[in-house]
Amino acid sequence: MEQQNISIKIAGKEFPLTIDRDDEEVVRMAAERIGEMVAEVTDRYENVDMCDVLSVILLGEEKKLIDLQRRYNGDSEGVFQQLKDLDIQLEEYLLSR
């Protein structure tokens, strides 16, 4: 993949990054969302250290990620069980012919 250099701003600080060209849109969207979350937290709580703000945001986003992983894993186990059930039914059908 082709790499490119970009600069993003998070919580008032510039970060130069080297990323895959295909990832630029997603990285910029992520930085924008982080900026929005920083604004929400700092509007809600005055005089809060930026490290604390980012920690609260990170905690919330990690919780969302864990919830999604649990939901995905739960779904994949259900699909796997359905496939096993279908396999048994197909085998029973073929043996009965």
Secondary structure, DSSP 8 states (H G I E B T S, - for coil): --EEEEEEEETTEEEEEEEEGGGHHHHHHHHHHHHHHHHHHHHHSTT--HHHHHHHHHHHHHHHHHHHHHHHHHHHHHHHHHHHHHHHHHHHHHHH-
